[in-house]
Amino acid sequence: MTENAAPSVGALVTGAEIARLAGVTRAAVSNWRRRYDDFPAPAGGAANSPLFSLVEVQAWLDAQRKGQEISPEVELWQALRGVYGEQMVAGLAEVTAALAGASSPALPDEVAARVRRLTRSESPVDLVNGLTERFVDSARRAGSDQVTPNRIVRAVRHFAPELPPAATVFDPACGIGVLLLSIDSGTGTRFCGQESDADSARFAQLRADILGREPVEIVAGDSLRGDEWPDLRADLVVCDPPAGVTEWGREELLLDSRWELGTPSKAEGELAWLQHAYAHTEPGGHVLMVMPASVAYRKAGRRIRAELVRRGILRQVVALPPGAATSHSLPVHVWCLQRPEGAGNADAHHTVRMVDLTANSPDGGLDPRPDQVADVPLIELLDDTVDLTPGTHLRSRHRDYPGEYLALRREVEKRIRRLAVLLPELSVGGGPGSLDSATTSVADLARAGLVSYEESEPVSASDQLDTDYLQGFLRSSANARRSTSSSGTYRLDTRGARIPRMGIDEQRRYGSAFRALSTFEEDLREIGDLSTRLTDLARDGLATGALAPEE
């Protein structure tokens, strides 16, 4: 129970919840707080996230005629929030236990009374489903990854295989059971789960019981450090593991037999969960893992990814649209694995299906268009990086090689023709050293206010000094030697750098030539980059058959 749950205050609500009660925006609630002196004062929370007494807020809304009638379900939710605060799952578990007929001495009398009143008009199943939906929606609005988002649940269901009769489904990080219990069950399907948070595991089990989902068995405990299902072999394992967790127990699990594909590094906790899930499959069994997109290409996981490919375990990688996860907008992958039936399996796979849905709406269809799917040979994946990002492999297969080659070739030809025009016409000068007789230091020019610095680069601060003239002489070999250390490090030495003294018209004549040389030099660099892209494209096009030499 939180400190904010003082009996005199009762249930607490946030500004956002007040907005929903009144049917207005959060900005309107903020305006009320500023405009009305009698608006209820915060009863808890912090300065940037205050909590208000639900009773006081409702009374104020009624007095202002701004409120809407609060449903009993909302009142129960707010009462639970006031009692349990951030430990809302514990409250949901207590309510579900009470609805199932179990003794719940931890449930406050006020909440228990509200539950009893609600059961007169709602079935326990509807009430639990309603509370679960509110909890999932609350997690979504908060950007929390505590619950698997509905969009990801939908994707896992879509790509899950059809299960045989009496199948076993397992989720080793099941949370409150949203993903596990969403899987379509056939005749006699058995559901097993494990969850490190004891309150979440209890709520998941009680929820399954009250929904009549049998047989379902969910236990509490850390799946990686303390596997409660060591002998379980499932037909399907689904898992949305904790992402970005480095303290997953690597040091104490170095010699664990589950690391069949290699011991994951500390930074690759997701690959530890993947191998844990795979260890719980029977021959022919499937694994559907929700993975951050970065797991597909991170260097530390290359060896394990290579083993997944080499052994024919990885069957499909699906890149979901941005927005599929509620806590961020980055794409999430679903990795689909299958344990081979045996060493001599005649149906051994020689490709991995890559599906890229990142251009789709997160609420759109999950069946890919022809240009969004490709079956990539294993040998192509087993390079130095073993990048399993679908988009990487789809781009090369659906690339317009002829069009790109023609466009790049024309651009290179245009740039080469331009080079001759850029080179300045230069005539014979007065000879080496002829400009050394009258010079001045850049430091003196700066002290005189003629030079300023933009990002450490000296520029003219006066109409009596040309910037191109200044920078051109500073890049001469003599000044470069003054600014280069014995170790070869270049750093402009404004104290030692010197430039010839000239009138402004002569400066501009030299500046124009220096500017043309700089443009010529920059174009040469760009042509070099374009040439590299052009030759790489041409080689790939010839090697894949997309391009061919002319007769």
Buried (B, 14 or more C-beta within 10 A) or exposed (E): BBEBBBEEBBBBBBBBBBBBBBEBEBEBBEEBBEEEEEBBEBBBBEEEEBBBBBBBBBEBBEEEEBBEEBEBBBBBBBBBBBBBBEBBBBBBBBBBBBBBEEEBEBBBEBBBEBBEEBBEEBEBEEBBBBBBEBBBEBBBEEEEBBBBBBBBBBBBBEBBBEBBEEBBBBBBBBBBBBBBBBBEBEEEBBBBBBBBBBBBBBBBBBBBBBBEBEEBBBBBBBBBEEBBBEEBBBBBBBBBBEBEBEEBBBEEBEEBEBBEBBBBBBBBBBBBBBBBBBBBBEEBBBBBBBBBBBBBBBEEBBBBBBBBBBBBBBBBBBBBBBBBBBBBEEBBBBBBBBBBBEEEEEEEBEBBBBBBBBEBEBEEEBEBEEEBBBEBEBEEBEEEBBBBBBBBBBEBBEBEBEEBBEEBBEBBEEBBEEEEEBEEEEEEEEEEEEBEEEEEBBBEBBEEEBBEEEEEEBBBBEEEBBBBBBBBBBBBEEBBEBBEEEEEEEEBBBEBBBBBEBEBEEBBEBBBBBBBBBBBEEBEEEBEEBBEBBEEBBEBBBEEEBBEEEE
